[in-house]
């Protein structure tokens, strides 16, 4: 059975790497954004039902952007303060912690202590952006954000060839409500480097409940997207060792005069176990 092996006192250090490439219309140069985040998850307690309380701390962040507006680079290890407001907000997460309750199948049930993180981000933005932050970080959305760092597993026992589905919804300023529908398949179980691992693959779609018109612009947005991925799960310790997901999306904006612009975008997100310290 695929089950997360939460152990009181254990620490899990994961590194997430995200690369986004967008082709800009109108002859503008492409935009590329690379982001690396290292997070430490400390298991504070595990109750009789298997629910675990985790303290999550963002230890390191590196962001590099290349695009028409110029290049930006931020690395939290240097201590430099970024000038780009978007990067400044993300940089405020470094050193901040929050706790969450996670079920043995990876479902995030609640998030606590996120207020300090949101307040740190709020000080990085102009006052007029405060309502947007309040909308972006309500309780339901915070759970969805926390869920992105925890893999959801099937509650029933599965065998090679079996599949299961997951779904998550997040707001997007341009696309409205964006829902990710994923289907996972347990491809096989094998021995690798002395460990028993399960190899998973995934396919999915992105459904955007785009508004009739973009805010301030008389345009409509259509989205076509698909997702593919793979994941390696260690059965003995109940740990995700690594995963990678590729999201290919094409956004088409159409104006009232019939003219349209197309922006293809590819996002590759990988997750890797950097360190595991057992409890006890």
Buried (B, 14 or more C-beta within 10 A) or exposed (E): EBBBBBBBEBBBBBBBBBBBBBBBEEEEEEBBBBBBBBBBBBBEEBEEEEBBBBBBBBBBBBBBBBBEEEEBBBBBEEEEEBEBEBBBBBBBBBBBBBBBBBBBBBBBEBBEEBEEBBEBBBEBBEEEBEEEBEEBBEEEBBBBBBBBBBBBBBBEEBEEEEBBEBEBBBBEEBBBEBEBBBBBBBBEBEEEEEBEBBBBBBBBEBBBEBEEEBEEEEBBBEBBBEBBBBBBBBBEBBBBBBBBBBBBBBBBBBEEEEEEEEBBBBBBBBBBBEEBEEEE
